[in-house]
Amino acid sequence: MPDWTRSRQLLDRARRVLPAGVTSNVRAAERPFPLFFARAEGAILTDVDGNAYIDYVLGQGPLILGHSHPAVLAAVERAMRRGQLFAGQHELEIEVAETLTRLIPCAEMCRFGVSGSELVQAALRLARAVTGRPLILRFEGHYHGWFDNVLLSVAPPLDRAGPRERPRPVPGSAGQAASVLADTLVLPWNDLKLVDALFAERGHAIAAILTEPMMCNTGAIPPAPGFLEGLRRICDQYGALLIMDEVITGFRLGLSGAQGRFGVTPDLAVLAKAMGGGFAVAALVGRRAVMERLARDVNHSGTFNGNVIAMAAAAAALAELERDDGAVYRQIEALGTMLMDGIRALAQRHDLPTLVQGFPAAFHVAFTDLSAIRDYREYAQHCDTERYGRFKVALLRRGVRVLDRGIWYLSAAHTPEQITRTLEAVDAAFAEVRAP
Ligand SMILES: Cc1ncc(COP(=O)(O)O)c(C=O)c1O
């Protein structure tokens, strides 16, 4: 069992100068407490006490090639020696944009930024500009960043969330502007009838539907058959824009993202995590006619947009992902399937009602009697998150790091031997959490 003495000491020290001892709120909730890390390579993360973990957190998703990928690091080192920030253009920006327009179905033009949160804002601004309408429809349980107008109904307490057919937007933080509530409509995901009914009532005031194409932030829920197609049809019918937030799914579900995998092309999409090989980069991509408003009257700016390090990292990461016709994805598919099936088999052996759902590159493990989770409320009502919290800590103590909220990410750096060791840890952790 690991000794976490140094991590505890650093957390005490950090709490004096960093609120909650962390720099991103989500990290404060990590069980058993926020750990401190010293280094990472491939699929292995090592903490400041020298404990090594097989990592299924992968920086919250970006590290699809694993930590410290040599080709990405070499490209960044080479590029940054020629300068880091020009406050002007450079050729790598065009190179990465050309790659994105070749790979991502909706991408006719691109704009780069640093984080997913800010480019979601750019997408919403564009949608309002091109439609001249105020309202945005989003879905319960989806996460689109921490800004006022999107941190709504991400994980709402059900006693404040309103009726399922017409949920109330619930702010996720103190201090959010109340005015954003008037511009936001919320529905449960995967229920096309409710979207149709809402558009019949208010469709001519709706600028865009904003959706994760797979609900990765709660339950790794795939779209119901016909759901994304239905959103596309409704947007076309009412002249609204379909915005896919592919911050997680982009370059994780495949080279063409979720939109390629599910065969539904949005007007705009936001890509981020997996495109940067672990470096901070994000892209807004979309239809030329919409994107060109950025050349006219819609503002999106940023000191660090398209910086040399970000573009060099993205160019190198995308080259690795494309190598041998996407061999990385076939490898992740094979290992991830082995892991998902292994967890299911062990759960059965321990007689522990467990649902493993999603895709090998991003799947979710929940303790529940349900055979599928289709929306946020099913997750909130039927999954035993307290037991999952204990399971997570039991795994951590056995050298396997997963996120508290149930999602597991896989990388091309994981090995069959690590999957076997992970399943041994799962076996022991299941035995531990089976006790009430
Ligand atoms: C689907 C989705 N959209 C947007 C964001 C926000 O991206 P960032 O944390 O880079 O601001 C996230 C972050 O996890 C996300 O999962």
The ligand as a Tripos MOL2 file, in Angstrom:
@<TRIPOS>MOLECULE
LIG
   16    16     1     0     0
SMALL
NO_CHARGES

@<TRIPOS>ATOM
      1 C1        -16.6610   18.2610  -23.6580 C.3       1 LIG1
      2 C2        -15.8220   19.3440  -23.0600 C.ar      1 LIG1
      3 N1        -15.9600   20.6090  -23.5060 N.ar      1 LIG1
      4 C3        -15.2180   21.6170  -23.0310 C.ar      1 LIG1
      5 C4        -14.2850   21.4080  -22.0510 C.ar      1 LIG1
      6 C5        -13.4600   22.5510  -21.5320 C.3       1 LIG1
      7 O1        -12.1730   22.4450  -22.0280 O.3       1 LIG1
      8 P1        -10.9360   23.1110  -21.2380 P.3       1 LIG1
      9 O2        -10.8220   22.4040  -19.9340 O.co2     1 LIG1
     10 O3         -9.7710   22.8840  -22.1720 O.co2     1 LIG1
     11 O4        -11.2630   24.5620  -21.0930 O.co2     1 LIG1
     12 C6        -14.1060   20.1230  -21.5350 C.ar      1 LIG1
     13 C7        -13.1080   19.8510  -20.4830 C.2       1 LIG1
     14 O5        -13.0020   18.7970  -19.9250 O.2       1 LIG1
     15 C8        -14.8980   19.0660  -22.0450 C.ar      1 LIG1
     16 O6        -14.7940   17.8100  -21.5810 O.3       1 LIG1
@<TRIPOS>BOND
     1     1     2 1
     2     2     3 ar
     3     2    15 ar
     4     3     4 ar
     5     4     5 ar
     6     5     6 1
     7     5    12 ar
     8     6     7 1
     9     7     8 1
    10     8     9 2
    11     8    10 1
    12     8    11 1
    13    12    13 1
    14    12    15 ar
    15    13    14 2
    16    15    16 1
@<TRIPOS>SUBSTRUCTURE
     1 LIG1         1 GROUP 0 **** ****
